[in-house]
């Protein structure tokens, strides 16, 4: 009978705590805790509400306080606020990289607040993993901003993690034929040649390579001098005549000098064995796979199998 009395007392205590906070005006009017009070009013178990508070980075022990204790806590908080604001103003640390300190960074601030509320670091790190954040951030100095290199990585993720292309690399992992995945990319208005790239390199690198490969006409070593001649106020006819004399196409001067020459694509194509579109098939041959089987794979992927009969050290010449 003694044991049963203890159980009744515990449940009564739990219900009292619930009723206390459901009718507590201090918590009901606090925007930070209103939703949790509503959850209690909807008869959601106290433990479940506390768990929700912990997950959201709130102090769940607030639900165990009575009205007098809450008033005392609020008074102390109000007394400390001006001093804390002054202290924070004097402690502002200039950011090396122009970013906010980690503890004030909108992306990570709530996790540092959770630590301040004495929530175990392991639980906070677990919350970060769940939210897709790097838990190692918590091991850094909260008064310093995120290093520039890491900001770069987050701004330019690897292709396989890039929100724009990740799903296509996942499709490949799921053994969906590359040709079908590329068709899906074309349908979505994406460049299918991205799949032939290294999934661990960022898109920024791909774009930079393209820029390096096709310089603007005014910077093209072959035509730059003629555009400079125009800048020096030489007559257009005279510059075109100079181009004809040098065996160049004078119509180039009628193009936009800030755009690359379309033919440049052909000149900067890599050797077939290194060409992102065909490299994997030459690798298959290196792995002693039968020529017929590799050609069949190319047909399945929508490629011309005759490519394998060419010199792998020469670039593909458009016919």
ChimeraX attribute file (.defattr): number of C-alpha atoms within 10 A of each C-alpha:
attribute: neighborCount
match mode: 1-to-1
recipient: residues
	/A:1	5
	/A:2	6
	/A:3	8
	/A:4	9
	/A:5	9
	/A:6	11
	/A:7	11
	/A:8	11
	/A:9	12
	/A:10	12
	/A:11	11
	/A:12	12
	/A:13	12
	/A:14	16
	/A:15	13
	/A:16	13
	/A:17	16
	/A:18	21
	/A:19	14
	/A:20	16
	/A:21	23
	/A:22	20
	/A:23	13
	/A:24	17
	/A:25	13
	/A:26	16
	/A:27	20
	/A:28	17
	/A:29	11
	/A:30	11
	/A:31	9
	/A:32	10
	/A:33	18
	/A:34	15
	/A:35	15
	/A:36	23
	/A:37	24
	/A:38	15
	/A:39	16
	/A:40	18
	/A:41	15
	/A:42	10
	/A:43	9
	/A:44	14
	/A:45	14
	/A:46	20
	/A:47	11
	/A:48	12
	/A:49	19
	/A:50	19
	/A:51	13
	/A:52	15
	/A:53	19
	/A:54	19
	/A:55	17
	/A:56	14
	/A:57	20
	/A:58	19
	/A:59	17
	/A:60	21
	/A:61	10
	/A:62	16
	/A:63	23
	/A:64	17
	/A:65	16
	/A:66	14
	/A:67	16
	/A:68	10
	/A:69	12
	/A:70	17
	/A:71	13
	/A:72	10
	/A:73	14
	/A:74	13
	/A:75	11
	/A:76	11
	/A:77	12
	/A:78	10
	/A:79	11
	/A:80	11
	/A:81	11
	/A:82	11
	/A:83	11
	/A:84	12
	/A:85	11
	/A:86	10
	/A:87	11
	/A:88	11
	/A:89	10
	/A:90	9
	/A:91	10
	/A:92	11
	/A:93	13
	/A:94	13
	/A:95	13
	/A:96	13
	/A:97	13
	/A:98	10
	/A:99	16
	/A:100	19
	/A:101	21
	/A:102	21
	/A:103	19
	/A:104	17
	/A:105	16
	/A:106	10
	/A:107	10
	/A:108	19
	/A:109	14
	/A:110	18
	/A:111	23
	/A:112	20
	/A:113	16
	/A:114	20
	/A:115	17
	/A:116	12
	/A:117	14
	/A:118	9
	/A:119	18
	/A:120	11
	/A:121	16
	/A:122	11
	/A:123	14
	/A:124	22
	/A:125	19
	/A:126	15
	/A:127	18
	/A:128	19
	/A:129	13
	/A:130	11
	/A:131	10
	/A:132	9
	/A:133	14
	/A:134	13
	/A:135	19
	/A:136	10
	/A:137	16
	/A:138	18
	/A:139	8
	/A:140	11
	/A:141	12
	/A:142	18
	/A:143	16
	/A:144	19
	/A:145	22
	/A:146	21
	/A:147	11
	/A:148	13
	/A:149	10
	/A:150	10
	/A:151	14
	/A:152	10
	/A:153	11
	/A:154	11
	/A:155	12
	/A:156	16
	/A:157	17
	/A:158	20
	/A:159	23
	/A:160	20
	/A:161	17
	/A:162	17
	/A:163	10
	/A:164	11
	/A:165	20
	/A:166	14
	/A:167	15
	/A:168	21
	/A:169	19
	/A:170	14
	/A:171	14
	/A:172	16
	/A:173	10
	/A:174	9
	/A:175	8
	/A:176	13
	/A:177	13
	/A:178	19
	/A:179	17
	/A:180	15
	/A:181	20
	/A:182	22
	/A:183	13
	/A:184	14
	/A:185	19
	/A:186	13
	/A:187	11
	/A:188	10
	/A:189	9
	/A:190	14
	/A:191	12
	/A:192	21
	/A:193	12
	/A:194	19
	/A:195	20
	/A:196	15
	/A:197	16
	/A:198	14
	/A:199	17
	/A:200	11
	/A:201	15
	/A:202	19
	/A:203	21
	/A:204	14
	/A:205	12
	/A:206	14
	/A:207	11
	/A:208	10
	/A:209	11
	/A:210	13
	/A:211	12
	/A:212	10
	/A:213	16
	/A:214	20
	/A:215	16
	/A:216	18
	/A:217	22
	/A:218	19
	/A:219	17
	/A:220	16
	/A:221	10
	/A:222	10
	/A:223	20
	/A:224	14
	/A:225	15
	/A:226	21
	/A:227	19
	/A:228	14
	/A:229	14
	/A:230	15
	/A:231	10
	/A:232	9
	/A:233	8
	/A:234	13
	/A:235	11
	/A:236	16
	/A:237	10
	/A:238	12
	/A:239	19
	/A:240	19
	/A:241	14
	/A:242	14
	/A:243	19
	/A:244	13
	/A:245	11
	/A:246	10
	/A:247	9
	/A:248	14
	/A:249	13
	/A:250	19
	/A:251	10
	/A:252	16
	/A:253	18
	/A:254	8
	/A:255	11
	/A:256	12
	/A:257	17
	/A:258	11
	/A:259	13
	/A:260	19
	/A:261	17
	/A:262	10
	/A:263	9
	/A:264	13
	/A:265	12
	/A:266	14
	/A:267	13
	/A:268	13
	/A:269	16
	/A:270	14
	/A:271	16
	/A:272	22
	/A:273	19
	/A:274	17
	/A:275	18
	/A:276	17
	/A:277	16
	/A:278	21
	/A:279	15
	/A:280	16
	/A:281	21
	/A:282	19
	/A:283	14
	/A:284	15
	/A:285	15
	/A:286	10
	/A:287	9
	/A:288	8
	/A:289	13
	/A:290	11
	/A:291	16
	/A:292	10
	/A:293	12
	/A:294	19
	/A:295	19
	/A:296	14
	/A:297	15
	/A:298	20
	/A:299	14
	/A:300	15
	/A:301	16
	/A:302	13
	/A:303	15
	/A:304	13
	/A:305	19
	/A:306	10
	/A:307	16
	/A:308	18
	/A:309	8
	/A:310	11
	/A:311	12
	/A:312	17
	/A:313	11
	/A:314	14
	/A:315	18
	/A:316	18
	/A:317	9
	/A:318	5
	/A:319	3
